[in-house]
């Protein structure tokens, strides 16, 4: 049997826009689910199990930022990629969306061709995140199971976004080397994605919050980027092998 078409959940209260996006997605071979308010979107996300959510910021009943935050705290929806749709062009609004769990954003009005390209790129990122079996990454009390994308902090599940997951994995795999913001953007977002350095800083802040007591192991190297501090329990490092 051919693989199932990716399912996209569109959440926006502009009915005409939703119909236009849905038409383009269906024409592109996607399955589509729709919702026009925040509260309903949460239920639809659980029942429809979409491969990606297009989420407007300004929604009735529950704002998009709150919807994103709740999707991220629910284990059933925590890893679903989210692209925020917003009429607001201010960087602060985009950063708020990223801080609560969105993986990407696109400002209205937008080209449908650009939106479809961003969706395709995000889905490719999600596919590439699936690694070969049998891989575990450890740093202090943090463990990443690369087979299942399960992240645990002292054996308790940590619900990371796809971008946060990829950043953390890249830092641990770096074995103490400093990774520039540009390198982290490439690894977390994919090559050719145009975002600001501040985007990575927002993801790092959210990641540190979710790592709790282990947040300090992510060291900021001012003017350069980030690294896992030397001395952490990283497979293959001198500390880990001694």
Beta strands, then each sheet from edge to edge (+ up, - down):
strand 1: 7-11
strand 2: 31-35
strand 3: 52-56
strand 4: 81-86
strand 5: 104-107
strand 6: 136-139
strand 7: 142-145
strand 8: 150-153
strand 9: 156-157
strand 10: 179-180
strand 11: 218-221
strand 12: 225-228
sheet 1: 2+ 1+ 3+ 4+ 5+
sheet 2: 6+ 7- 8+ 9-
sheet 3: 10+ 12- 11+
end
